[in-house]
């Protein structure tokens, strides 16, 4: 596995632990819906939560720049396809978790619940 894939998996593992500690139930990871991928699918109360995880070895605000309108649209499209495919009755929520740091130096996490609202039609 390439180093960036190891880093991404490590970040997603941390994100799952964080979600579980906050009362979320993680149901799936790395779900492919067409050309798009959902990092984490979870449940929280009456919502199905689609989580985008960004992992960076350096600390800084540039990680938030990676979650642009195009990335949000792709996540919305994947979420919409997931909801249809699984006939999910829950209201969707889009979360973002940023993991900054490394296994060796330590890390910090930022969880933005309800990070953005999906448009009525994503495409």
C-alpha atoms as one frame of an Amber mdcrd trajectory, in Angstrom:
protein
   0.000   0.000   0.000   1.346   3.444  -0.889   2.361   5.736   1.964  -0.447
   8.230   1.294  -2.933   5.323   1.434  -1.506   4.281   4.816  -1.862   7.866
   6.037  -5.438   8.059   4.775  -6.418   4.777   6.441  -4.780   5.891   9.692
  -6.759   9.148   9.567  -9.997   7.306   8.876  -9.322   4.961  11.806  -8.910
   7.983  14.082 -12.044   9.591  12.623 -14.056   6.423  13.341 -12.820   6.354
  16.938 -13.787  10.017  17.325 -17.264   9.442  15.908 -17.863   6.433  18.162
 -16.752   8.460  21.200 -19.400  11.053  20.258 -22.196   8.508  20.053 -22.217
   7.855  16.310 -22.612   4.311  14.991 -20.203   3.683  12.119 -21.909   1.428
   9.583 -19.572   1.446   6.565 -16.245   2.756   5.331 -14.863   3.550   1.887
 -18.138   3.083   0.046 -17.882   3.493  -3.725 -20.952   4.939  -5.405 -20.157
   5.206  -9.102 -17.033   7.347  -9.467 -17.421   8.851  -5.996 -16.423   7.512
  -2.596 -17.835   8.075   0.858 -15.125   7.784   3.527 -17.456   6.928   6.410
 -21.189   6.281   6.696 -22.587   6.534  10.223 -25.836   6.930  12.106 -26.505
   9.552  14.767 -29.998   9.861  16.170 -32.436  10.117  13.274 -29.745  11.009
  10.729 -27.545   9.109   8.337 -24.172  10.859   8.372 -21.767  10.949   5.442
 -18.267  11.857   6.597 -15.409  13.229   4.512 -12.049  12.658   6.200  -8.986
  14.729   5.338  -5.650  13.616   6.755  -2.512  15.731   6.530   0.887  15.242
   8.125   1.339  18.997   8.546  -0.826  21.347  10.567  -2.449  24.275   8.798
  -5.636  25.649   7.310  -4.877  24.467   3.774  -6.584  21.162   4.533  -9.928
  22.971   4.529  -9.145  24.228   1.027  -9.241  20.595  -0.162 -12.953  20.487
   0.651 -14.096  22.701  -2.172 -17.413  22.969  -3.992 -16.457  20.138  -6.362
 -15.618  17.778  -3.463 -18.873  18.694  -1.702 -20.840  18.018  -4.892 -19.185
  14.592  -5.285 -19.988  13.696  -1.678 -23.595  14.834  -2.155 -23.934  12.764
  -5.323 -22.526   9.699  -3.577 -24.784  10.267  -0.554 -27.849  10.645  -2.755
 -27.001   7.403  -4.606 -26.372   5.622  -1.285 -29.723   6.752   0.144 -31.553
   5.564  -2.973 -29.699   2.238  -3.178 -30.368   1.408   0.477 -33.823   3.018
   0.726 -32.713   5.033   3.769 -35.523   6.938   5.517 -33.174   9.097   7.617
 -32.344  12.737   7.054 -28.790  13.125   5.644 -26.022  15.040   7.376 -22.614
  15.909   5.908 -19.687  15.987   8.353 -16.003  16.729   7.837 -13.213  15.421
  10.033  -9.682  16.732   9.660  -6.785  14.760  11.149  -3.497  16.676  11.258
  -0.208  15.128  12.363   1.477  11.736  12.263   1.618   8.516  14.250   5.072
   9.523  15.496   4.498  13.188  16.374   0.901  12.985  17.544  -2.168  14.480
  15.966  -5.110  16.784  16.437  -8.598  16.363  15.073 -11.253  18.827  14.025
 -14.808  17.548  13.600 -17.272  19.784  11.816 -20.727  18.269  12.237 -23.295
  19.406   9.675 -20.424  20.998   7.747 -22.593  21.900   4.788 -26.135  21.405
   3.582 -26.624  19.291   0.498 -28.512  21.085  -2.236 -31.951  19.769  -3.133
 -30.451  18.286  -6.279 -26.710  17.630  -6.239 -26.003  17.178  -9.916
